[in-house]
Amino acid sequence: MSAPDGSPVGAERSIGQLFASATTEMSALVHDEIALAKAQLKQDVKRGATSGGAFTAAGAVLVFSLPMLNFALAYGIRTWSDWNLAICFLLSFAANVLVAVVLALIGVAFAKKAKKSKGPQKVAASMKETAGVLQNAKPHPRPAAQPELQDRAPAAIEAVARSSS
């Protein structure tokens, strides 16, 4: 088994090699994450389009079946009441107008709620607040260097300088 840079796994590698390996792996990870996000988005869009098509077809079938419902309602009123057929059709029309008015009132109520909503403004304010907090953030304090590592520091720096040139 070997590392991404070709060196054996158990072998001592220089800091430069470790950094190059980490950079390569991080880059591959980012590219894989982007590819995964694209694939998931593509699948979600495909499902959404299929769902939208199904709802459109269902709406079309319902719209084309409404005249049959109106005729059935008018003839049902005629059967139960023995009223004139014209009056029965007017009652059927009045029922349709009543349903349309109720649906319009519901639509107006939701439109007013949507107009009052400040969703995008809230998100933008939250993003600005987060950016302000991050600008004022200080790096996490690092622990003090251990004495045995300080003795090796000049030799390690020299080794890295030699390996990177």
Accessible surface in RSA format (square Angstrom, percent):
REM  Atomic radii and reference values for relative SASA: ProtOr
REM  Chains: A
REM  Algorithm: Lee & Richards
REM  Probe-radius: 1.40
REM  Slices: 20
REM RES _ NUM      All-atoms   Total-Side   Main-Chain    Non-polar    All polar
REM                ABS   REL    ABS   REL    ABS   REL    ABS   REL    ABS   REL
RES MET A   1   213.49 110.6 139.04  92.0  74.45 177.3 125.12 106.4  88.37 117.1
RES SER A   2    67.77  57.3  43.99  58.7  23.77  54.8  16.08  34.2  51.69  72.4
RES ALA A   3    12.47  11.5   4.48   6.9   7.99  18.2   8.25  11.6   4.22  11.2
RES PRO A   4    85.32  62.2  40.65  37.1  44.67 162.4  54.20  44.8  31.12 193.4
RES ASP A   5    65.66  46.0  25.16  25.0  40.50  95.8  34.98  82.3  30.68  30.6
RES GLY A   6    54.57  67.3   0.00   N/A  54.57  67.3  31.05  85.2  23.52  52.7
RES SER A   7    22.80  19.3  17.09  22.8   5.72  13.2  21.89  46.6   0.91   1.3
RES PRO A   8    83.30  60.7  81.36  74.2   1.94   7.1  83.28  68.8   0.03   0.2
RES VAL A   9    88.89  58.5  69.74  63.1  19.15  46.1  71.19  61.9  17.70  48.0
RES GLY A  10    78.49  96.8   0.00   N/A  78.49  96.8  42.71 117.2  35.78  80.1
RES ALA A  11    47.41  43.6  27.15  41.9  20.26  46.1  37.54  52.9   9.87  26.1
RES GLU A  12   174.94 100.4 145.22 109.9  29.71  70.7  68.12 131.8 106.81  87.2
RES ARG A  13    57.09  24.0  37.24  19.0  19.85  47.3   4.65   6.4  52.45  31.8
RES SER A  14    32.95  27.8  18.67  24.9  14.28  32.9  28.79  61.3   4.16   5.8
RES ILE A  15   102.61  58.4 101.70  75.8   0.91   2.2 101.70  73.2   0.91   2.5
RES GLY A  16    27.15  33.5   0.00   N/A  27.15  33.5  22.37  61.4   4.78  10.7
RES GLN A  17    80.12  44.8  76.63  56.0   3.49   8.3  22.48  47.9  57.64  43.7
RES LEU A  18    82.65  46.0  78.34  56.0   4.30  10.8  78.74  55.3   3.91  10.5
RES PHE A  19   147.01  73.5 142.03  88.0   4.98  13.0 145.61  88.3   1.39   4.0
RES ALA A  20    52.19  48.0  46.19  71.3   6.00  13.6  51.55  72.6   0.64   1.7
RES SER A  21     7.75   6.6   5.42   7.2   2.34   5.4   3.87   8.2   3.89   5.4
RES ALA A  22    56.17  51.6  48.21  74.4   7.96  18.1  53.38  75.2   2.79   7.4
RES THR A  23    71.76  51.0  66.70  67.6   5.07  12.1  66.81  89.7   4.95   7.5
RES THR A  24    80.66  57.4  75.81  76.9   4.84  11.5  55.64  74.7  25.02  37.8
RES GLU A  25    89.49  51.4  82.32  62.3   7.16  17.1  35.52  68.7  53.97  44.1
RES MET A  26   119.27  61.8 115.66  76.5   3.61   8.6 108.74  92.4  10.53  14.0
RES SER A  27    50.56  42.7  43.03  57.4   7.53  17.4  29.26  62.3  21.30  29.8
RES ALA A  28    49.76  45.7  43.60  67.3   6.16  14.0  49.30  69.4   0.46   1.2
RES LEU A  29    97.65  54.4  94.96  67.9   2.69   6.8  97.23  68.3   0.42   1.1
RES VAL A  30    74.40  49.0  72.85  65.9   1.55   3.7  74.37  64.6   0.03   0.1
RES HIS A  31   117.87  64.4 112.46  78.2   5.41  13.8  74.33  76.6  43.53  50.7
RES ASP A  32    93.92  65.8  88.43  88.0   5.49  13.0  24.88  58.6  69.04  68.9
RES GLU A  33    96.84  55.6  93.38  70.6   3.46   8.2  34.14  66.0  62.70  51.2
RES ILE A  34    85.61  48.7  83.26  62.0   2.36   5.7  85.52  61.6   0.10   0.3
RES ALA A  35    57.62  53.0  49.85  76.9   7.77  17.7  53.57  75.4   4.04  10.7
RES LEU A  36    93.65  52.2  88.96  63.6   4.68  11.8  93.05  65.3   0.60   1.6
RES ALA A  37    57.65  53.0  51.35  79.3   6.29  14.3  54.28  76.4   3.37   8.9
RES LYS A  38   142.17  69.4 135.52  83.2   6.65  15.8  83.91  75.5  58.26  62.1
RES ALA A  39    58.98  54.2  47.00  72.5  11.98  27.2  53.87  75.9   5.11  13.5
RES GLN A  40    96.48  54.0  95.26  69.6   1.22   2.9  28.80  61.3  67.68  51.3
RES LEU A  41   115.44  64.3 113.05  80.9   2.39   6.0 115.04  80.8   0.40   1.1
RES LYS A  42   158.92  77.5 151.63  93.0   7.29  17.4 100.76  90.7  58.16  62.0
RES GLN A  43    89.31  49.9  85.51  62.5   3.81   9.1  23.99  51.1  65.32  49.5
RES ASP A  44    83.18  58.3  74.17  73.8   9.02  21.3  22.86  53.8  60.32  60.2
RES VAL A  45    95.25  62.7  87.88  79.6   7.36  17.7  94.07  81.7   1.18   3.2
RES LYS A  46   150.61  73.5 144.61  88.7   6.00  14.3  93.40  84.1  57.21  60.9
RES ARG A  47   148.13  62.2 141.19  72.0   6.94  16.5  58.88  80.5  89.26  54.1
RES GLY A  48    42.25  52.1   0.00   N/A  42.25  52.1  33.80  92.8   8.45  18.9
RES ALA A  49    70.90  65.2  47.94  74.0  22.96  52.2  59.87  84.3  11.03  29.2
RES THR A  50    96.11  68.4  85.17  86.3  10.94  26.1  73.46  98.7  22.65  34.2
RES SER A  51    50.32  42.5  42.74  57.0   7.58  17.5  31.96  68.1  18.36  25.7
RES GLY A  52    34.53  42.6   0.00   N/A  34.53  42.6  33.02  90.6   1.52   3.4
RES GLY A  53    41.71  51.4   0.00   N/A  41.71  51.4  34.50  94.7   7.21  16.1
RES ALA A  54    64.89  59.7  49.76  76.8  15.12  34.4  58.46  82.3   6.43  17.0
RES PHE A  55   153.12  76.6 144.97  89.8   8.15  21.2 145.64  88.3   7.49  21.4
RES THR A  56    99.05  70.5  88.54  89.8  10.51  25.1  71.03  95.4  28.02  42.4
RES ALA A  57    56.84  52.3  49.71  76.7   7.12  16.2  56.36  79.4   0.47   1.3
RES ALA A  58    59.31  54.5  46.40  71.6  12.91  29.4  54.40  76.6   4.90  13.0
RES GLY A  59    31.95  39.4   0.00   N/A  31.95  39.4  31.18  85.6   0.78   1.7
RES ALA A  60    42.98  39.5  34.99  54.0   7.99  18.2  41.23  58.1   1.75   4.6
RES VAL A  61   106.25  69.9 102.33  92.6   3.92   9.4 105.22  91.4   1.04   2.8
RES LEU A  62   111.37  62.0 109.67  78.5   1.70   4.3 111.29  78.2   0.09   0.2
RES VAL A  63    91.97  60.5  88.22  79.9   3.76   9.0  88.22  76.7   3.76  10.2
RES PHE A  64   158.44  79.3 142.65  88.4  15.78  41.1 144.25  87.5  14.19  40.6
RES SER A  65    47.30  40.0  42.06  56.1   5.24  12.1  35.70  76.0  11.59  16.2
RES LEU A  66    73.74  41.1  73.64  52.7   0.10   0.3  73.74  51.8   0.00   0.0
RES PRO A  67    66.68  48.6  64.47  58.8   2.21   8.0  66.68  55.1   0.00   0.0
RES MET A  68   135.57  70.2 132.49  87.7   3.08   7.3 105.16  89.4  30.41  40.3
RES LEU A  69   104.12  58.0  99.55  71.2   4.58  11.5 103.45  72.7   0.67   1.8
RES ASN A  70    37.66  26.0  37.66  36.4   0.00   0.0  12.07  29.0  25.60  24.7
RES PHE A  71   102.74  51.4 102.72  63.6   0.01   0.0 102.74  62.3   0.00   0.0
RES ALA A  72    63.64  58.5  46.29  71.4  17.35  39.5  55.49  78.1   8.15  21.6
RES LEU A  73    63.64  35.4  57.38  41.0   6.27  15.8  63.34  44.5   0.30   0.8
RES ALA A  74     0.00   0.0   0.00   0.0   0.00   0.0   0.00   0.0   0.00   0.0
RES TYR A  75   109.37  51.1 108.88  61.9   0.49   1.3  76.37  57.4  33.01  40.7
RES GLY A  76    19.41  23.9   0.00   N/A  19.41  23.9  18.57  51.0   0.84   1.9
RES ILE A  77    29.31  16.7  28.31  21.1   1.00   2.4  29.20  21.0   0.11   0.3
RES ARG A  78    98.79  41.5  98.48  50.2   0.31   0.7  13.59  18.6  85.20  51.6
RES THR A  79   106.32  75.6  80.35  81.5  25.97  61.9  63.91  85.8  42.42  64.1
RES TRP A  80   207.74  83.4 169.82  82.2  37.91  89.0 148.04  78.9  59.69  96.8
RES SER A  81    36.82  31.1  14.64  19.5  22.18  51.1  22.51  47.9  14.30  20.0
RES ASP A  82   125.05  87.6 101.49 101.0  23.56  55.7  26.76  63.0  98.29  98.0
RES TRP A  83   124.35  49.9 120.11  58.1   4.24   9.9 100.35  53.5  24.00  38.9
RES ASN A  84    94.73  65.3  82.65  79.9  12.08  29.1  22.75  54.8  71.98  69.6
RES LEU A  85    54.98  30.6  54.22  38.8   0.76   1.9  54.22  38.1   0.76   2.1
RES ALA A  86    60.39  55.5  49.94  77.1  10.45  23.8  57.64  81.2   2.75   7.3
RES ILE A  87    84.03  47.8  84.03  62.6   0.00   0.0  84.03  60.5   0.00   0.0
RES CYS A  88     0.00   0.0   0.00   0.0   0.00   0.0   0.00   0.0   0.00   0.0
RES PHE A  89    64.62  32.3  60.37  37.4   4.24  11.0  60.94  36.9   3.67  10.5
RES LEU A  90   117.63  65.5 114.33  81.8   3.29   8.3 114.92  80.7   2.71   7.3
RES LEU A  91    70.34  39.2  65.99  47.2   4.35  10.9  66.10  46.4   4.24  11.4
RES SER A  92     2.03   1.7   2.03   2.7   0.00   0.0   1.65   3.5   0.38   0.5
RES PHE A  93   130.24  65.2 127.06  78.7   3.19   8.3 129.63  78.6   0.61   1.8
RES ALA A  94    52.60  48.4  44.79  69.1   7.81  17.8  48.19  67.9   4.41  11.7
RES ALA A  95    39.32  36.2  33.01  50.9   6.32  14.4  38.40  54.1   0.92   2.4
RES ASN A  96    53.91  37.2  48.54  46.9   5.37  12.9  22.01  53.0  31.90  30.8
RES VAL A  97    65.94  43.4  63.61  57.6   2.32   5.6  65.90  57.3   0.04   0.1
RES LEU A  98   117.23  65.3 114.93  82.2   2.30   5.8 117.12  82.3   0.11   0.3
RES VAL A  99    87.59  57.6  85.16  77.1   2.43   5.9  87.59  76.1   0.00   0.0
RES ALA A 100    57.33  52.7  49.28  76.0   8.05  18.3  53.53  75.4   3.80  10.1
RES VAL A 101    74.35  48.9  72.14  65.3   2.22   5.3  74.30  64.6   0.05   0.1
RES VAL A 102    73.78  48.6  72.62  65.7   1.16   2.8  73.60  63.9   0.19   0.5
RES LEU A 103   112.97  62.9 104.93  75.1   8.04  20.2 105.17  73.9   7.80  21.0
RES ALA A 104    58.71  54.0  46.03  71.0  12.68  28.8  56.86  80.1   1.86   4.9
RES LEU A 105   115.83  64.5 110.36  78.9   5.47  13.8 110.77  77.8   5.05  13.6
RES ILE A 106    84.49  48.1  81.90  61.0   2.59   6.2  84.40  60.8   0.09   0.2
RES GLY A 107    38.88  48.0   0.00   N/A  38.88  48.0  33.68  92.4   5.21  11.7
RES VAL A 108    77.74  51.2  75.67  68.5   2.07   5.0  77.46  67.3   0.28   0.8
RES ALA A 109    49.08  45.1  42.83  66.1   6.25  14.2  48.07  67.7   1.01   2.7
RES PHE A 110   131.20  65.6 127.43  78.9   3.77   9.8 127.93  77.6   3.27   9.4
RES ALA A 111    61.08  56.2  48.65  75.1  12.44  28.3  56.29  79.3   4.79  12.7
RES LYS A 112   127.39  62.1 125.24  76.8   2.14   5.1  72.21  65.0  55.17  58.8
RES LYS A 113   141.62  69.1 133.58  82.0   8.04  19.2  85.40  76.9  56.22  59.9
RES ALA A 114    71.30  65.6  50.13  77.4  21.17  48.2  57.93  81.6  13.38  35.4
RES LYS A 115   175.97  85.8 153.97  94.5  22.00  52.4 106.97  96.3  69.00  73.5
RES LYS A 116   159.80  78.0 142.10  87.2  17.70  42.1  92.45  83.2  67.35  71.7
RES SER A 117    67.67  57.2  46.42  62.0  21.25  49.0  33.56  71.5  34.12  47.8
RES LYS A 118   114.45  55.8 112.24  68.9   2.22   5.3  64.48  58.0  49.97  53.2
RES GLY A 119    27.49  33.9   0.00   N/A  27.49  33.9  27.14  74.5   0.35   0.8
RES PRO A 120   104.80  76.4  93.09  84.9  11.71  42.6 100.01  82.6   4.79  29.8
RES GLN A 121   109.00  61.0 100.85  73.7   8.15  19.4  53.56 114.0  55.44  42.0
RES LYS A 122   145.63  71.0 136.93  84.0   8.70  20.7  85.29  76.8  60.34  64.3
RES VAL A 123    96.03  63.2  93.26  84.4   2.77   6.7  96.02  83.4   0.00   0.0
RES ALA A 124    49.89  45.9  42.74  66.0   7.15  16.3  48.86  68.8   1.03   2.7
RES ALA A 125    59.86  55.0  50.76  78.3   9.10  20.7  55.39  78.0   4.47  11.8
RES SER A 126    61.17  51.7  56.55  75.5   4.62  10.6  27.04  57.6  34.13  47.8
RES MET A 127   127.43  66.0 123.77  81.9   3.66   8.7  94.40  80.3  33.03  43.8
RES LYS A 128   155.73  76.0 144.25  88.5  11.48  27.3  91.45  82.3  64.28  68.5
RES GLU A 129   123.44  70.9 111.80  84.6  11.64  27.7  42.02  81.3  81.42  66.5
RES THR A 130    67.10  47.7  64.29  65.2   2.80   6.7  46.44  62.4  20.66  31.2
RES ALA A 131    48.08  44.2  42.47  65.5   5.61  12.8  47.42  66.8   0.66   1.7
RES GLY A 132    27.54  34.0   0.00   N/A  27.54  34.0  26.88  73.8   0.66   1.5
RES VAL A 133    95.39  62.8  90.10  81.6   5.30  12.8  93.59  81.3   1.80   4.9
RES LEU A 134   121.86  67.9 107.37  76.8  14.49  36.4 107.59  75.6  14.27  38.4
RES GLN A 135   150.22  84.0 116.17  84.9  34.05  81.1  41.17  87.6 109.05  82.7
RES ASN A 136   121.61  83.9  99.21  95.9  22.39  53.9  31.99  77.0  89.62  86.6
RES ALA A 137    62.59  57.5  33.77  52.1  28.81  65.5  42.93  60.5  19.65  52.1
RES LYS A 138   182.69  89.1 156.59  96.1  26.10  62.2 101.29  91.2  81.40  86.7
RES PRO A 139   123.85  90.3 100.62  91.7  23.23  84.5 112.68  93.0  11.17  69.4
RES HIS A 140   160.05  87.5 140.52  97.7  19.53  50.0  98.59 101.6  61.46  71.5
RES PRO A 141   106.68  77.8  89.47  81.6  17.21  62.6  99.89  82.5   6.79  42.2
RES ARG A 142   215.87  90.6 188.26  96.0  27.61  65.7  62.33  85.2 153.54  93.1
RES PRO A 143   126.44  92.2 101.12  92.2  25.32  92.1 112.52  92.9  13.92  86.5
RES ALA A 144    95.96  88.2  65.14 100.5  30.82  70.1  76.21 107.3  19.75  52.3
RES ALA A 145    64.04  58.9  36.61  56.5  27.44  62.4  45.59  64.2  18.45  48.9
RES GLN A 146    97.19  54.3  95.26  69.6   1.93   4.6  24.25  51.6  72.94  55.3
RES PRO A 147    96.89  70.6  95.35  86.9   1.54   5.6  96.18  79.4   0.71   4.4
RES GLU A 148   105.88  60.8  99.41  75.2   6.47  15.4  60.85 117.7  45.03  36.8
RES LEU A 149    90.10  50.2  85.16  60.9   4.94  12.4  85.39  60.0   4.71  12.7
RES GLN A 150   104.49  58.4  92.52  67.6  11.97  28.5  28.66  61.0  75.84  57.5
RES ASP A 151   118.79  83.2  92.41  92.0  26.38  62.4  32.63  76.8  86.16  85.9
RES ARG A 152   159.34  66.9 156.97  80.0   2.37   5.6  57.40  78.5 101.94  61.8
RES ALA A 153    41.24  37.9  35.48  54.8   5.76  13.1  41.24  58.1   0.00   0.0
RES PRO A 154    90.45  65.9  81.48  74.3   8.97  32.6  86.40  71.3   4.05  25.2
RES ALA A 155    66.81  61.4  56.59  87.3  10.21  23.2  63.15  88.9   3.66   9.7
RES ALA A 156    37.81  34.8  29.70  45.8   8.11  18.4  37.07  52.2   0.74   2.0
RES ILE A 157   122.94  70.0 119.94  89.4   3.00   7.2 122.18  88.0   0.76   2.1
RES GLU A 158   102.45  58.8  97.76  74.0   4.69  11.2  31.00  60.0  71.46  58.3
RES ALA A 159    44.67  41.1  41.11  63.4   3.56   8.1  41.73  58.8   2.94   7.8
RES VAL A 160    42.16  27.7  42.13  38.1   0.02   0.1  42.14  36.6   0.02   0.1
RES ALA A 161    57.48  52.8  46.09  71.1  11.39  25.9  52.48  73.9   4.99  13.2
RES ARG A 162   155.26  65.2 139.19  71.0  16.06  38.2  73.97 101.1  81.28  49.3
RES SER A 163    59.58  50.3  21.35  28.5  38.22  88.1  32.77  69.8  26.80  37.5
RES SER A 164    86.13  72.8  46.85  62.5  39.28  90.5  39.68  84.5  46.46  65.1
RES SER A 165   125.14 105.7  60.13  80.3  65.01 149.8  76.74 163.4  48.40  67.8
END  Absolute sums over single chains surface
CHAIN  1 A    14404.7      12345.0       2059.7      10391.7       4013.1
END  Absolute sums over all chains
TOTAL         14404.7      12345.0       2059.7      10391.7       4013.1
